[in-house]
Amino acid sequence: MSITPSPIPSNQPLQSLDEWEDFMKERYPAPMGAGPKPTVGYDPDKKESQFRNYEADARPTVREFYRLNHTFQTHEFGQAKRRQYLGLDRMKMGIWEAAEYLNKLVDDSDPDTDMTQLEHLLQTAEQLRRDGRPRWMILTGFVHDLGKILCLWDEPQWAVVGDTFPTGCAYSDKIVFHRFFEANPDHADARYQTRCGVYEEGCGLDAVALSWGHDEYIYQVCKDHLPMEGLYMLRYHSFYPWHREEQYGHLCNDQDRAMLKWVREFNPYDLYTKSHGKPDVKALRPFYDELIREYFPAQIRW
């Protein structure tokens, strides 16, 4: 049965962005032996068969989020958003200032925590620090979600978060809620529904336009400042069809294959470091001020 697209709605279906992350924790348990021991959402004895109903069991808000995402994330939509935002001409501010700015994104849906966005970023970074990860990786953990400031510029949730996927070529059936792509106009465009689509085999992921969101945006903001390994973590941490489902390898080049291990190492820190324990922002700030100065100028373009 085909699904007819409806006009782009103005509502935001998720009660909070954490709803999507909670769903991903159920869909993708943390890999054994990688990163921190998760604080929530991980059962090392849970068998793969127990994850078969992740779509059927998803909250209605999450299902609606994916319907919107898969319907309206077209190849041209992503290109339009790159033209709109990647001139990086909206504002200038430092990294810590951007984290404080992100605090305007308030989550009132969880009565058990009053954690700010800055505190969530520190949770990820501090777990990396406790595990003895390199300084550049600690900083990558701190900045990795700063692209969510797109929500503060009136972008809908489905154009900011969500697991990303290539546009301009056939959709892998491993992409969650795959059936919702039936309503995407690209689904009916023959140019975009072959294995490689508008790309060439082995072209490299840098040449592939993924669905638009906070990953691509923060990568572009930081691309002149962090090591390649950190930049791959920023750009592809939501590209679950690649780093968890092993799809789209035919578009990758040798550099992508070498960097994949770093994206996979980062994934548990992305999903499983949030807890109710609040970091001491005042005590931690001197360390992060020094770390930020090591890699970034006082102000950068956003």
C-alpha positions in Angstrom: 0.0 0.0 0.0 1.4 3.4 -1.0 1.6 6.2 1.5 0.6 9.6 0.3 2.7 12.5 1.6 0.9 15.3 3.5 1.9 18.9 3.7 4.9 19.4 6.0 3.4 19.9 9.5 4.6 22.5 12.0 4.2 20.3 15.0 7.1 18.7 16.8 6.1 15.1 17.5 8.7 14.2 20.1 8.1 15.4 23.6 11.9 15.7 23.8 14.8 14.8 21.6 15.8 12.2 24.2 12.8 10.1 23.0 14.6 9.4 19.8 17.8 8.5 21.7 15.8 6.2 24.1 14.5 4.4 21.0 18.0 3.9 19.6 19.2 2.4 22.9 16.5 -0.3 22.5 17.2 -0.8 18.8 21.0 -0.9 19.2 22.4 -2.3 22.5 25.9 -1.1 23.2 28.6 -3.3 21.6 30.5 -5.5 24.1 34.0 -4.3 24.9 33.6 -0.8 23.5 33.4 2.4 25.4 31.8 2.8 28.9 29.5 0.5 30.6 26.1 2.0 29.8 24.1 3.5 32.7 20.7 2.8 31.1 19.2 0.8 28.2 21.7 -2.0 28.0 21.3 -5.6 29.0 24.4 -7.7 28.0 22.3 -10.9 28.1 19.6 -9.7 25.8 19.4 -11.7 22.6 19.0 -10.2 19.2 15.6 -11.9 18.8 14.3 -9.7 21.6 14.8 -6.6 19.4 12.6 -7.8 16.6 9.6 -5.7 17.6 11.4 -2.4 18.0 9.2 -0.7 15.4 5.9 -2.2 16.7 6.8 -1.3 20.3 7.9 2.3 19.5 6.0 5.2 21.1 3.5 6.8 18.7 5.5 10.0 18.9 8.7 8.2 17.8 6.8 6.5 14.9 5.4 9.9 13.8 8.9 11.4 14.0 10.2 8.7 11.6 7.2 9.2 9.3 8.0 12.9 8.9 11.8 12.3 8.6 11.5 9.6 5.9 8.8 11.5 4.0 10.5 14.9 3.8 14.2 14.2 3.9 14.7 14.3 0.2 17.9 14.8 -1.7 17.0 18.3 -2.7 15.8 19.1 0.9 19.3 18.3 2.2 21.0 20.3 -0.5 18.8 23.3 0.3 19.6 23.1 4.0 23.4 22.9 3.1 22.9 26.1 1.1 21.0 27.7 3.9 23.3 26.9 6.8 26.8 26.0 5.6 27.8 29.5 4.8 28.2 29.6 8.6 27.0 33.2 8.6 24.4 33.2 11.4 26.6 34.2 14.4 30.1 34.0 15.9 30.7 32.5 19.3 33.1 30.3 21.1 32.6 26.6 21.9 31.7 27.1 25.6 29.4 30.0 24.6 27.7 27.7 22.1 27.1 25.1 24.8 25.5 27.8 27.0 23.4 29.0 24.1 22.2 25.4 23.6 20.8 25.5 27.1 18.0 27.5 25.6 16.8 24.2 24.3 14.8 23.2 27.5 13.4 19.8 28.0 10.4 20.0 30.3 9.2 16.5 29.6 11.3 14.6 32.2 10.2 15.3 35.8 13.1 13.4 37.2 15.9 15.6 36.0 16.6 19.3 35.5 19.8 18.6 33.5 20.8 21.3 31.1 22.2 20.6 27.6 25.6 21.8 28.8 25.5 19.2 31.6 24.6 16.5 29.2 27.6 17.4 27.0 29.8 17.3 30.1 28.5 13.8 31.0 29.7 12.4 27.6 33.0 14.2 27.8 33.7 13.3 31.4 33.1 9.6 30.7 35.6 9.8 27.8 38.0 11.5 30.2 37.6 8.9 32.9 38.3 6.2 30.4 41.6 7.8 29.5 40.7 8.7 26.0 42.8 11.2 24.0 42.2 14.9 24.6 40.8 15.5 21.1 38.3 12.7 21.7 37.2 14.2 25.0 36.6 17.5 23.2 34.8 15.7 20.4 32.4 14.3 23.0 31.8 17.8 24.4 31.0 19.3 21.0 29.2 16.4 19.3 25.6 17.5 19.9 26.1 21.3 19.6 24.6 21.1 16.1 21.2 20.7 17.9 21.2 24.5 18.0 19.4 24.1 14.7 16.3 23.5 16.9 16.7 27.0 18.2 16.5 28.3 14.7 13.1 26.9 14.1 14.1 23.7 12.4 11.7 20.8 12.9 13.0 17.9 15.0 13.0 15.5 12.0 15.6 17.9 10.3 17.9 18.0 13.3 18.1 14.5 14.9 17.4 11.0 13.8 19.6 8.3 12.4 21.0 9.5 9.1 21.0 7.8 5.7 22.3 8.6 2.2 20.0 10.5 -0.1 20.3 10.3 -3.9 20.5 6.5 -3.9 18.4 3.4 -2.9 17.3 3.1 0.7 18.8 0.2 2.5 16.1 -2.1 4.0 18.1 -2.0 7.3 17.1 1.6 7.9 14.6 1.7 10.7 10.9 2.3 9.7 12.0 1.7 6.1 8.3 1.5 4.9 7.9 5.2 5.5 10.1 6.0 2.5 7.2 5.1 0.3 5.9 8.6 0.8 9.2 10.3 0.0 9.1 11.9 -3.5 12.6 10.4 -4.2 11.1 7.0 -3.9 9.4 7.5 -7.2 12.5 9.1 -8.9 14.4 6.4 -10.9 17.6 8.4 -10.6 17.7 7.9 -6.9 16.6 4.3 -6.6 19.6 2.4 -7.9 22.4 0.9 -5.7 24.7 3.9 -6.3 22.1 6.4 -7.5 23.9 9.7 -8.3 27.2 8.5 -6.9 30.0 6.2 -8.1 31.1 3.0 -6.4 33.9 3.7 -4.0 33.4 7.5 -4.2 33.9 8.0 -0.5 31.4 9.2 2.1 32.6 12.8 1.8 30.9 12.8 -1.7 27.6 11.3 -0.4 24.9 13.6 0.8 23.4 12.1 4.0 20.0 13.2 5.3 20.3 16.7 6.9 20.8 17.1 10.6 23.0 18.2 13.5 25.8 15.7 12.5 26.6 17.4 9.2 26.2 20.9 10.6 28.6 20.4 13.6 31.1 18.6 11.3 31.2 21.7 9.0 31.5 24.0 12.0 34.5 22.1 13.4 36.2 20.7 10.3 39.2 23.0 10.4 39.9 22.4 14.1 39.7 18.7 15.1 41.7 15.6 13.9 40.2 13.5 11.2 39.1 10.8 13.7 37.1 13.3 15.7 35.5 14.7 12.5 34.3 11.3 11.4 32.7 10.9 14.9 30.9 14.2 14.5 29.8 13.6 10.9 28.7 10.0 11.2 27.7 9.3 14.8 24.1 9.0 13.7 24.8 7.1 10.5 23.6 3.8 12.1 23.0 2.1 8.7 26.7 2.3 8.2 28.4 1.8 11.6 25.9 -0.6 13.1 24.1 -2.3 10.1 27.2 -2.5 7.8 25.3 -1.0 4.9 26.6 1.3 2.1 30.1 -0.2 2.1 30.1 0.1 -1.7 30.2 3.9 -1.5 33.1 3.9 1.0 36.8 4.4 0.2 39.8 3.3 2.1 39.8 6.3 4.4 36.2 5.6 5.4 37.0 2.0 6.2 39.9 3.1 8.3 37.9 5.6 10.2 34.9 3.3 10.9 36.5 1.9 14.0 36.6 5.3 15.6 32.9 6.0 14.9 32.1 2.7 16.4 34.2 3.4 19.5 32.4 6.7 20.0 28.9 5.3 19.6 28.5 4.0 23.2 29.6 7.3 24.6 27.0 9.0 22.4 24.1 6.9 23.6 24.9 5.5 27.0 26.6 8.2 29.2 23.5 10.1 30.2 22.4 9.6 33.8 20.8 11.6 36.6 24.2 12.5 38.2 24.8 16.2 37.5 28.4 17.2 36.7 29.8 20.2 38.6 30.0 22.8 35.8 31.9 25.4 37.8 34.6 22.9 38.9 35.0 21.4 35.4 35.0 24.6 33.4 38.8 25.4 33.8 39.7 22.1 32.3 37.4 22.5 29.3 38.4 26.2 28.8 42.0 25.0 28.5 41.0 22.0 26.3 39.0 24.2 24.0 41.8 26.7 23.6 44.1 23.9 22.5 42.0 23.2 19.4 39.7 26.2 18.7 40.1 30.0 18.4 38.2 32.2 20.8 35.3 32.5 18.4 34.2 30.5 15.4 31.5 30.9 12.7 28.1 29.2 13.1 
